[in-house]
């Protein structure tokens, strides 16, 4: 059996796989982090209330429209 040479380098100088996704340590999320974006593992998106996820913005939009319609008939 012949040894086939590797076409591409897949390891860096420390022996880590270049193409592997970064490994995140599972931590307990705060309530704010759970509401904004619970799947964000980088802790970059859910640092501020201004960076809300799309699902939260959609719920808030529907709530505001419902409130405006409710107030217009009250």
C-alpha positions, 0 to 999 in steps of 0.5 A, a space after each residue: 500500500 502506498 502512502 498518499 501525500 496530503 494535498 492540504 495542511 489541516 493542522 496548524 503549528 500547535 497540532 490543532 485542526 484548522 477546519 474544526 469549529 471553535 470549541 465553546 465551553 457551555 455556561 449558564 446564561 443570564 435572563 437577559 442573554 436568554 431573552 436576546 439570543 440564547 444560541 449566541 455562544 460568542 457573547 458578542 450579540 447579547 451584551 446589549 438590549 439594543 441587539 435583540 434577536 429577530 424573534 424578539 423584534 417580531 414579537 414586539 412588533 406584533 404586540 405594538 400593532 395589536 396595542 394600537 388597534 386595541 387603543 383605536 377601538 377603546 
